[in-house]
Amino acid sequence: MIRLIAAAIAVTALAASFASAGTDGLQDNLRSQISLAEAAYHERQYSQAAELLSNITSLNPSFESRDYLLVLEAKARYFAGELGRSGSLFERLIAEKGRFRYAATCYYFLGRISFDRQDYLQAAADFANALSRTKDQKLRDICFRNCMRLLTEYLPSAEQSAFLTAAFRSDRSLFREISYEAVRRSFDSGAYASAEAIMRYRYALDSEIDSRMERMREEIDHKRSAILSIALLAPLTGEYEAYGSQMAAAAEIAVSNAGESAVKLDIYDTHGSAVDAAQIARKVASEGVSVLIGPLTSQEAVGAAAYSDLMSVPIVLPAASEEGLTAISRMLFQLAPTPATMIGSVADAARSMFRVDSAVILAPNDDYGLNMSREFRAAAAEQGITIVGETLYPRGCKDFRRFILSMKRQMGASNPTQGDTNSVNNQWIGEDAPSRVDAIFLPANADELRLIVPQLRFYGVSARLLGSDEMAGSSPADLMSANSYDALFPSIGVLEQSDTSWARFKHLFKQAEGLDPIPVAGLTYDAIQLAIKAGKAGGFSGDGIARGWKSLGRVGGVSGYYEFSEANENRSVSVYFVRDGELKRVRK
């Protein structure tokens, strides 16, 4: 309070002295008041100094040292905690004066203000502007250190790119120095992926070869090739916890069977959340992980894949099968075949092996059922299979009578000899009469299949059953045998007990966990084994694994075979055939 009163008295006295003094006296009074303001500033009485300086400059707009006084006032307001007024004054000076004597000081303090406000991208830009506008070595060193700290510790990849682009446009020499130093610091801290990303930005903007940068590239490749660092993203808690625990167990078994390869595994809990999965992917990618395995679902994979592409870290999806995921990242590899690939394989097997010419669709009326039906229609058209009808039922249904009879009517419309309708009561005359079409596409889940298949038999429907991957979980051999049906369906897991690779993995898994593995466990095991093979072929850096993956060709795993398309989707599908209680893999 005493300081504020003193400041008010000094300001009042200043105005009075200017009003009463002559020309010579005015200059003496001005110098005296400036000395008073400077003394207040150096004594850290910043609010008092700011008010004194404000009055001096407002009463003397043409004073030759006015720029100096305005800068001093802005600095005083900054140290007094008046960030808004301080920032506005610095910005006004830059706008009015351009590259004037105190421009570097203005940008330096604007950088501090932006940092205090947690606007780190703007802070970095301000410090870079200060750096390019001063020859004072002490200030240059401070601004350079601040730029480096912000670039390597505070800015995410997208903002790193934006900052480097701005630096390139304003001062190319400075841009090259900042780029190199950022790469070196990231490398020294072990953030190899971040170092590689900054190096890519640098060469994307400026193609001129920098020998220092090339030496850094060699050092990064050497470090990254020494060990395969794997981050598994799995839902260890939440709705999909059971799947996540199987993924984690399978990953640990895969690493323990890595042989001579130096492999480091870290497991992260995504909680089944797309947001958490993206945040984890961003964090571990920036820390220099070699490859990401997971997450589990397609929804989680979208955000994680974006960071995979941005930071050039391969991501291998064991179970996420949605189409279009590989378009998000050029370094994304999808082990589970897409619905189009799976259903296309079933339709191809049905046509080529069993001469199926016609089919009806009986599917659940939800997103899954509609998607499977759409894929089957497309695959059937490609194979020359005629779809004679489609019937949809609600999930949770227990009695499928009316849906099966509706399907029989459609079959009757395509073959009038099989039945007719009664014009009196509109009932199906051939309700109990046998009805046949070449195949029924039935993308039902295990519980629905156990109800539908006996009812198909009861109502005299004779046809081969074509299923989706859901059929694998319904004990298909027993179910079809009990009801005298043949079935053809795809599976992302191995169902034959005689498969030695799966049997060995199943034994190891049961020894470790005390329970049998489910398909996602086998896929996770294969994902890590394939990543190791790719690393051995191309090197354990992100780019090396991606190169090595392209050279794998057709390769076997505990869950079957893998052969990747140009789009990095697995186009190899296991198709199983059931007849007389025997299950046989007819396509690998």
C-alpha positions in Angstrom: 0.0 0.0 0.0 2.9 2.4 0.9 4.5 1.7 -2.5 1.2 2.4 -4.4 0.7 5.7 -2.6 4.4 6.7 -3.3 3.8 5.8 -7.0 0.7 8.0 -7.2 2.5 10.9 -5.5 5.4 10.5 -7.9 3.1 10.4 -11.0 1.2 13.5 -9.8 4.5 15.4 -9.1 5.8 14.3 -12.5 2.7 15.8 -14.3 2.9 19.0 -12.3 6.7 19.5 -13.0 6.1 19.1 -16.7 3.3 21.7 -16.6 5.4 24.3 -14.8 8.9 23.9 -16.2 10.5 25.8 -19.1 12.3 24.1 -22.0 15.6 23.6 -20.2 13.8 22.8 -17.0 11.6 20.4 -18.8 14.6 18.4 -20.0 16.1 18.3 -16.5 12.8 17.3 -15.0 12.4 14.6 -17.7 15.8 13.1 -17.0 15.1 13.2 -13.3 11.8 11.4 -13.7 13.3 8.8 -16.0 16.0 8.2 -13.4 13.2 7.8 -10.8 11.4 5.3 -13.0 14.6 3.3 -13.7 15.4 3.2 -10.0 12.0 1.9 -9.2 12.4 -0.8 -11.9 15.9 -1.9 -10.6 14.5 -2.0 -7.1 11.8 -4.4 -8.4 9.0 -1.9 -7.7 7.6 -2.8 -11.1 4.0 -1.4 -10.8 5.4 2.0 -9.7 8.0 2.0 -12.5 5.3 1.1 -15.1 3.0 3.9 -14.0 5.9 6.4 -14.0 7.0 5.3 -17.5 3.5 5.4 -18.9 3.1 9.0 -17.8 6.5 10.1 -19.1 5.7 8.6 -22.6 2.2 10.0 -22.7 3.3 13.5 -21.8 6.3 13.4 -24.1 5.2 11.6 -27.3 8.1 12.9 -29.4 10.9 12.2 -26.9 13.8 10.6 -28.7 14.2 7.8 -26.2 10.5 7.0 -26.2 10.9 3.4 -27.7 13.3 2.6 -24.8 10.8 3.9 -22.2 7.9 2.0 -23.8 9.9 -1.3 -23.8 10.9 -0.7 -20.2 7.3 -0.1 -19.3 6.2 -3.3 -21.0 8.9 -5.2 -19.2 7.9 -3.7 -15.9 4.3 -4.7 -16.5 5.4 -8.2 -17.3 7.3 -8.6 -14.0 4.4 -7.0 -12.2 2.2 -9.8 -13.4 0.2 -7.7 -15.9 0.6 -10.1 -18.8 -2.2 -8.8 -20.9 -1.1 -5.1 -20.8 2.5 -6.1 -21.2 1.8 -8.3 -24.3 -0.4 -5.7 -25.9 2.4 -3.1 -25.5 5.1 -5.3 -27.0 2.8 -6.3 -29.9 2.0 -2.6 -30.6 5.7 -1.7 -30.6 6.4 -4.5 -33.1 3.5 -3.5 -35.3 4.5 0.2 -35.3 8.3 -0.1 -35.5 9.0 -3.4 -37.3 12.6 -4.5 -37.1 13.6 -1.7 -34.7 16.4 -1.8 -32.1 14.3 -3.4 -29.4 12.5 -5.9 -31.6 14.4 -9.0 -30.2 13.6 -7.9 -26.7 9.9 -7.5 -27.5 9.8 -11.0 -29.1 11.7 -12.5 -26.2 9.2 -11.3 -23.7 6.2 -12.2 -25.9 7.7 -15.7 -25.9 7.8 -15.7 -22.1 4.2 -14.5 -22.0 3.1 -17.2 -24.4 4.9 -19.8 -22.4 3.2 -18.6 -19.2 -0.1 -19.0 -21.0 0.9 -22.5 -22.1 0.7 -21.6 -25.7 3.9 -23.4 -26.5 3.8 -23.2 -30.3 3.5 -19.4 -30.1 6.2 -19.2 -27.5 8.6 -21.2 -29.8 7.8 -18.9 -32.7 8.4 -15.8 -30.6 11.7 -17.0 -29.3 12.7 -17.9 -32.9 11.8 -14.4 -34.0 13.9 -12.9 -31.2 16.8 -15.2 -32.1 16.7 -14.0 -35.8 16.7 -10.3 -34.7 19.6 -10.1 -32.3 23.3 -10.3 -32.5 23.7 -10.3 -28.7 25.2 -13.7 -28.0 23.7 -14.0 -24.5 20.2 -13.4 -25.7 20.8 -15.7 -28.7 21.9 -18.5 -26.4 18.8 -18.1 -24.1 16.4 -18.0 -27.1 18.0 -21.0 -28.8 17.8 -23.1 -25.6 14.2 -22.1 -25.1 13.4 -23.1 -28.7 15.1 -26.4 -28.3 13.3 -27.2 -25.0 9.9 -26.3 -26.5 10.5 -28.2 -29.7 11.7 -31.4 -28.1 9.8 -31.5 -24.8 6.5 -29.6 -25.2 5.4 -29.6 -28.8 3.5 -32.6 -30.3 4.5 -33.8 -33.8 1.9 -31.7 -35.6 3.1 -28.5 -33.9 6.7 -29.4 -34.4 6.0 -29.5 -38.1 4.2 -26.2 -37.9 7.1 -24.5 -36.0 9.8 -25.8 -38.4 7.8 -24.7 -41.4 7.5 -21.2 -40.0 11.2 -21.1 -39.1 12.1 -22.3 -42.6 10.1 -19.5 -44.2 11.6 -16.8 -42.0 15.3 -17.7 -41.7 16.6 -20.7 -43.6 20.0 -20.7 -41.8 18.3 -20.6 -38.4 15.9 -23.3 -39.5 18.8 -25.7 -40.3 20.5 -25.0 -37.0 17.3 -25.5 -35.0 16.5 -28.7 -37.0 19.9 -30.3 -36.4 20.0 -29.4 -32.7 16.4 -30.7 -32.1 17.4 -34.1 -33.8 20.5 -34.3 -31.6 18.7 -33.5 -28.4 15.9 -36.0 -29.2 18.5 -38.7 -30.0 20.5 -38.0 -26.8 17.3 -38.4 -24.7 16.5 -41.7 -26.5 13.5 -40.4 -28.4 14.6 -41.9 -31.7 11.2 -41.8 -33.3 10.9 -38.1 -32.5 14.4 -37.5 -33.9 13.5 -39.3 -37.1 10.3 -37.3 -37.4 12.1 -34.0 -37.1 14.7 -35.1 -39.6 11.9 -36.0 -42.1 10.3 -32.5 -41.6 13.7 -30.9 -42.2 14.3 -32.7 -45.5 10.7 -32.3 -46.6 11.2 -28.5 -46.4 14.9 -28.2 -47.3 16.4 -30.9 -49.5 20.0 -29.7 -49.1 22.0 -32.4 -47.6 23.5 -31.7 -44.1 26.5 -33.9 -43.3 25.8 -33.5 -39.6 22.2 -34.7 -40.1 23.3 -37.7 -42.1 25.7 -38.7 -39.3 22.8 -38.5 -36.9 20.7 -40.7 -39.2 23.3 -43.3 -39.1 23.5 -43.2 -35.3 19.7 -43.4 -35.0 19.6 -46.4 -37.3 22.4 -48.1 -35.4 20.6 -47.5 -32.0 17.2 -48.6 -33.4 18.6 -51.7 -35.0 20.1 -53.0 -31.8 16.9 -53.9 -30.0 13.3 -54.5 -31.0 11.1 -52.4 -28.6 7.5 -53.5 -28.7 4.5 -51.7 -27.2 1.4 -53.8 -26.8 -1.8 -51.9 -26.5 -4.6 -54.0 -25.0 -7.7 -53.5 -22.9 -6.5 -55.0 -19.6 -9.5 -53.5 -17.8 -13.1 -52.6 -18.9 -15.5 -54.4 -21.1 -12.9 -56.3 -23.1 -10.7 -57.2 -20.2 -10.9 -61.0 -21.0 -9.5 -60.3 -24.5 -6.8 -58.0 -23.2 -5.5 -60.5 -20.7 -5.2 -63.1 -23.4 -3.3 -60.6 -25.7 -0.9 -59.8 -22.9 -0.3 -63.4 -22.0 0.3 -64.3 -25.7 2.7 -61.4 -26.1 4.8 -62.5 -23.2 5.0 -66.0 -24.6 6.0 -64.7 -28.0 8.8 -62.6 -26.5 10.0 -65.5 -24.4 10.2 -67.5 -27.7 12.1 -64.8 -29.6 15.3 -66.8 -29.7 18.5 -64.8 -30.1 16.7 -61.5 -30.9 16.9 -58.7 -28.3 13.2 -57.9 -27.7 11.8 -55.5 -25.1 8.0 -55.6 -24.4 6.0 -53.0 -22.6 2.2 -53.5 -22.1 -0.2 -50.6 -21.9 -3.9 -50.7 -20.8 -6.2 -48.9 -23.3 -9.3 -49.6 -21.1 -11.0 -50.3 -24.5 -11.1 -46.6 -25.1 -10.2 -45.1 -28.5 -9.0 -41.9 -26.8 -6.7 -43.7 -24.4 -5.4 -45.9 -27.2 -4.5 -42.8 -29.3 -2.8 -41.1 -26.3 -0.8 -44.1 -25.5 0.2 -44.5 -29.2 1.4 -40.9 -29.3 3.4 -41.2 -26.1 5.2 -44.5 -26.9 5.8 -43.5 -30.5 7.5 -40.3 -29.4 9.7 -42.3 -27.0 11.2 -44.4 -29.7 9.3 -47.7 -29.7 10.0 -49.9 -32.7 6.5 -51.3 -33.3 3.0 -51.1 -31.9 1.0 -54.3 -31.5 -2.7 -53.6 -31.1 -5.1 -52.2 -30.0 -7.9 -54.7 -30.0 -10.8 -53.0 -31.8 -11.2 -51.1 -35.0 -12.5 -48.1 -33.1 -9.4 -48.0 -30.9 -7.1 -48.5 -33.9 -8.2 -45.3 -35.8 -6.5 -42.8 -33.5 -3.5 -45.0 -32.8 -3.0 -45.5 -36.5 -2.8 -41.7 -37.1 0.2 -41.4 -34.8 1.7 -44.5 -36.4 1.8 -42.7 -39.7 2.8 -39.3 -38.3 5.8 -40.7 -36.5 6.7 -43.6 -38.8 6.2 -46.3 -36.3 4.7 -49.5 -37.6 1.4 -50.7 -36.1 0.2 -54.3 -36.3 -3.4 -55.0 -35.6 -4.0 -58.6 -34.5 -7.8 -58.6 -34.5 -9.2 -55.3 -35.8 -10.7 -56.2 -39.2 -12.6 -53.2 -40.4 -11.9 -52.1 -44.0 -10.1 -48.8 -44.6 -7.8 -48.9 -41.5 -4.7 -49.4 -43.6 -5.5 -46.2 -45.5 -4.9 -44.2 -42.3 -1.3 -45.2 -42.0 1.2 -46.5 -44.6 2.8 -48.4 -41.8 -0.3 -50.3 -40.6 -0.5 -54.0 -41.1 -3.8 -55.9 -40.5 -3.6 -59.6 -39.6 -7.3 -60.3 -39.3 -8.8 -60.4 -42.8 -11.5 -57.8 -43.6 -15.1 -58.9 -43.9 -14.9 -58.5 -47.7 -11.9 -60.9 -47.8 -13.5 -63.5 -45.5 -16.9 -63.6 -47.1 -15.3 -63.4 -50.6 -13.2 -66.6 -49.7 -16.4 -68.4 -48.6 -18.3 -67.5 -51.7 -15.3 -68.5 -53.9 -15.0 -71.9 -52.1 -18.8 -72.5 -52.3 -18.7 -71.9 -56.1 -15.5 -73.6 -57.0 -15.8 -76.6 -54.7 -19.5 -77.3 -54.5 -20.9 -75.5 -57.6 -23.3 -73.4 -55.6 -25.4 -71.4 -58.1 -28.1 -69.9 -55.8 -28.4 -68.8 -52.3 -30.8 -67.0 -49.8 -29.7 -64.8 -47.0 -31.0 -65.1 -43.4 -29.2 -62.5 -41.3 -29.6 -60.4 -38.1 -31.0 -56.9 -38.7 -28.2 -55.0 -37.1 -25.0 -53.3 -38.4 -23.0 -56.6 -38.3 -25.7 -58.6 -40.2 -26.4 -55.9 -42.8 -22.6 -55.5 -43.4 -22.1 -59.2 -43.8 -25.1 -59.5 -46.1 -23.8 -56.6 -48.3 -20.4 -58.3 -48.5 -22.0 -61.6 -49.5 -24.1 -60.0 -52.2 -21.0 -58.4 -53.7 -19.0 -61.7 -53.4 -22.0 -63.7 -54.9 -22.2 -61.4 -57.9 -18.5 -61.8 -58.5 -18.8 -65.6 -58.4 -22.0 -65.7 -60.5 -24.2 -66.9 -57.5 -27.8 -65.8 -57.8 -29.4 -64.4 -54.6 -33.0 -65.4 -54.6 -34.0 -63.7 -51.3 -33.0 -62.0 -48.1 -34.7 -62.2 -44.7 -33.7 -60.2 -41.6 -34.5 -61.1 -38.0 -34.0 -59.0 -34.8 -31.2 -59.8 -32.4 -32.4 -61.7 -29.3 -35.0 -63.6 -31.3 -35.8 -67.1 -29.9 -38.4 -68.4 -32.3 -37.3 -68.1 -36.0 -40.4 -69.8 -37.5 -41.8 -66.8 -39.3 -38.4 -65.7 -40.6 -37.7 -69.2 -41.9 -41.1 -69.4 -43.5 -40.6 -66.0 -45.1 -37.3 -67.3 -46.5 -39.1 -70.3 -47.9 -41.6 -68.1 -49.6 -38.7 -66.4 -51.3 -37.3 -69.7 -52.3 -40.8 -70.7 -53.6 -41.0 -67.6 -55.7 -37.7 -68.6 -57.4 -39.0 -72.2 -57.8 -42.8 -72.4 -58.0 -42.9 -76.2 -57.8 -41.8 -76.0 -54.2 -45.0 -74.6 -52.9 -47.8 -72.0 -53.2 -49.9 -69.7 -51.0 -53.4 -70.4 -49.9 -55.7 -67.6 -51.1 -58.1 -68.2 -48.3 -55.9 -67.8 -45.2 -52.7 -66.7 -46.8 -50.8 -69.6 -45.0 -47.9 -71.4 -46.6 -49.2 -74.7 -47.9 -45.7 -76.1 -48.0 -44.8 -75.2 -44.5 -43.7 -78.7 -43.7 -42.8 -79.6 -47.2 -39.1 -79.9 -48.0 -37.6 -76.9 -49.6 -34.2 -76.7 -51.2 -31.8 -74.0 -52.5 -28.1 -74.5 -53.0 -27.0 -72.5 -50.0 -28.1 -70.3 -47.1 -25.8 -67.5 -46.0 -26.3 -67.3 -42.3 -24.1 -64.7 -40.5 -25.6 -65.6 -37.1 -23.8 -65.8 -33.8 -23.3 -69.0 -31.8 -26.4 -68.7 -29.7 -28.6 -67.9 -32.7 -27.1 -70.8 -34.7 -28.0 -73.3 -32.0 -31.6 -72.2 -32.4 -31.8 -71.6 -36.1 -30.2 -74.8 -37.5 -32.6 -77.2 -35.8 -35.6 -75.1 -36.9 -34.3 -75.1 -40.5 -34.3 -78.9 -40.3 -37.8 -78.9 -38.7 -39.3 -76.8 -41.5 -37.7 -78.9 -44.3 -35.0 -76.5 -45.5 -32.2 -78.3 -47.2 -29.1 -76.4 -48.2 -25.5 -76.0 -47.5 -25.0 -73.4 -44.8 -22.5 -70.6 -45.5 -21.4 -68.7 -42.4 -19.3 -65.8 -41.2 -16.5 -66.1 -38.7 -19.2 -66.2 -36.0 -20.0 -69.8 -36.9 -16.6 -70.9 -35.6 -17.8 -70.3 -32.0 -20.9 -72.6 -32.3 -19.1 -76.0 -32.1 -20.0 -76.3 -35.7 -19.0 -80.0 -36.2 -21.4 -81.2 -33.5 -24.2 -78.7 -34.4 -24.2 -79.6 -38.1 -23.8 -83.3 -37.6 -26.9 -83.4 -35.2 -29.0 -81.7 -37.8 -27.6 -83.2 -41.0 -26.2 -80.1 -42.5 -23.0 -79.3 -44.4 -21.4 -75.9 -43.5 -18.7 -73.7 -45.0 -17.3 -70.7 -43.0 -14.2 -68.6 -42.5 -12.2 -68.4 -39.2 -9.5 -66.2 -37.8 -8.5 -68.9 -35.4 -7.4 -72.5 -35.9 -10.1 -75.1 -35.3 -8.3 -78.3 -36.3 -6.9 -80.2 -33.4 -4.3 -81.8 -35.6 -2.6 -78.4 -36.4 0.8 -78.8 -34.8 1.6 -75.0 -34.6 -1.6 -74.2 -32.9 -1.3 -77.3 -30.6 2.2 -76.2 -29.5 1.0 -72.7 -28.8 -2.1 -73.9 -27.0 0.2 -76.1 -24.8 2.5 -73.2 -23.9 -0.4 -70.9 -23.2 -2.2 -73.4 -21.0 1.0 -74.0 -19.1 1.4 -70.3 -18.5 -2.2 -69.2 -17.9 -4.1 -72.4 -16.8 -6.7 -71.9 -19.6 -7.1 -72.4 -23.3 -6.2 -69.5 -25.7 -8.9 -67.8 -27.8 -8.3 -66.7 -31.4 -7.1 -63.2 -30.4 -4.3 -64.7 -28.4 -3.0 -66.6 -31.4 -3.2 -63.5 -33.5 -1.3 -61.5 -31.0 1.4 -64.1 -30.8 1.7 -64.1 -34.6 1.8 -60.3 -34.7 4.9 -60.3 -32.5 6.6 -63.2 -34.3 6.0 -61.5 -37.7 7.4 -58.2 -36.3 10.5 -60.0 -35.2 10.9 -61.6 -38.7 10.4 -58.3 -40.4 12.9 -56.7 -38.1 15.5 -59.3 -38.9 14.9 -58.8 -42.6 14.9 -55.0 -42.6 16.3 -53.8 -39.2 14.6 -53.0 -35.9 13.9 -49.3 -36.7 10.4 -48.3 -37.8 11.3 -48.0 -41.4 13.3 -51.2 -41.2 10.4 -53.2 -39.9 8.1 -51.8 -42.6 10.6 -52.7 -45.3 11.1 -56.2 -43.8 7.4 -56.7 -43.6 7.0 -56.1 -47.3 9.5 -58.9 -48.0 7.8 -61.6 -45.8 5.7 -63.0 -48.7 3.4 -65.9 -47.6 4.3 -66.9 -44.0 2.7 -69.3 -41.5 1.8 -68.7 -37.9 0.0 -70.4 -35.1 -3.3 -68.9 -36.4 -2.8 -69.8 -40.0 -1.2 -68.2 -43.0 -0.6 -64.6 -43.8 -0.1 -63.0 -47.2 -0.3 -59.2 -47.4 -1.7 -57.1 -50.2 -0.2 -53.9 -51.4 -2.6 -52.2 -49.0 -1.0 -54.2 -46.1 -4.2 -56.3 -45.5 -4.0 -60.0 -44.9 -5.6 -61.7 -47.9 -5.1 -65.3 -46.7 -8.2 -66.8 -45.0 -8.8 -70.1 -43.4 -12.0 -71.6 -44.7 -13.5 -74.7 -42.9 -15.9 -77.3 -44.2 -18.1 -79.4 -41.9 -19.7 -82.7 -43.1 -20.9 -85.7 -41.0 -19.4 -84.3 -37.9 -15.9 -83.8 -39.4 -14.2 -80.5 -39.6 -11.7 -79.8 -42.3 -9.7 -76.8 -43.4 -10.2 -76.4 -47.1 -8.5 -73.1 -47.6 -5.4 -71.8 -45.8 
